[in-house]
Amino acid sequence: MKTAEKKQKAIEGAYGDHYEKVKQFIGDDGWCVRIDYSSGLEILNHESLNDLGIFQDDDLVDVGYDHNRKQHIWRPKTLENFEKNNGWKVINSEEDLPRENMQCFIMQNGNVQIGSYISNYKRWFAPGCYYSETYKNLGITHYQPIEKPKKPIY
């Protein structure tokens, strides 16, 4: 499955039962646009949204204002940090592999592990393997670099 398809599936899942009613207003970033808020809390200007009973103070809804679009926007809180995929880099092909050697978190067969990547050979060292392997053979779909912490100030 390509990245765009994965993103679309995540958006549909986050909106759940509401997706069909609001899909025409959802952008690629998961934000629902073209909807203004009244002075109250209820989302207005779209009859199916009024019927949903979604409110700005609902724990499930993240709200904002897009200055470029000059419109209010909202989306489910489960899509928070959607644009950066919670810091995970997706691997769809060798072009998506890290460019340097690193220790990183990896998503391996649906589980978060710690692994190492050797860029010269495009090989991974991961739990359960005694020699380096390609990302496909190990079931690695994502990675997230482990950031070296800054030195203490005092």
TABEL-V545231 format. One record per backbone hydrogen bond with DSSP energy under -0.5 kcal/mol. NH is the residue of the N-H (numbers start at 1). CO is the residue of the C=O. If there is no record, write none. Layout:
nh:NH co:CO
nh:NH co:CO
This chain:
nh:6 co:2
nh:7 co:3
nh:8 co:4
nh:9 co:5
nh:10 co:6
nh:11 co:7
nh:12 co:8
nh:13 co:9
nh:14 co:10
nh:15 co:11
nh:16 co:12
nh:18 co:15
nh:19 co:16
nh:21 co:18
nh:22 co:18
nh:22 co:19
nh:23 co:19
nh:25 co:22
nh:26 co:23
nh:27 co:31
nh:30 co:27
nh:32 co:74
nh:33 co:25
nh:33 co:31
nh:35 co:72
nh:38 co:42
nh:43 co:54
nh:44 co:36
nh:49 co:46
nh:50 co:46
nh:51 co:47
nh:52 co:48
nh:53 co:49
nh:53 co:50
nh:54 co:49
nh:56 co:41
nh:58 co:55
nh:61 co:58
nh:62 co:75
nh:64 co:73
nh:66 co:71
nh:67 co:65
nh:70 co:66
nh:71 co:66
nh:73 co:64
nh:74 co:32
nh:75 co:62
nh:77 co:60
nh:79 co:76
nh:80 co:77
nh:82 co:79
nh:84 co:81
nh:85 co:82
nh:86 co:81
nh:87 co:84
nh:88 co:85
nh:89 co:143
nh:90 co:88
nh:91 co:141
nh:92 co:90
nh:96 co:93
nh:97 co:94
nh:102 co:117
nh:104 co:115
nh:105 co:144
nh:106 co:113
nh:107 co:142
nh:108 co:106
nh:108 co:111
nh:109 co:107
nh:109 co:139
nh:111 co:108
nh:113 co:106
nh:115 co:104
nh:116 co:125
nh:117 co:102
nh:118 co:123
nh:119 co:117
nh:121 co:118
nh:122 co:118
nh:123 co:118
nh:124 co:133
nh:125 co:116
nh:129 co:126
nh:133 co:124
nh:138 co:134
nh:139 co:135
nh:139 co:136
nh:140 co:135
nh:141 co:107
nh:141 co:139
nh:142 co:107
nh:143 co:89
nh:144 co:105
nh:146 co:103
nh:147 co:145
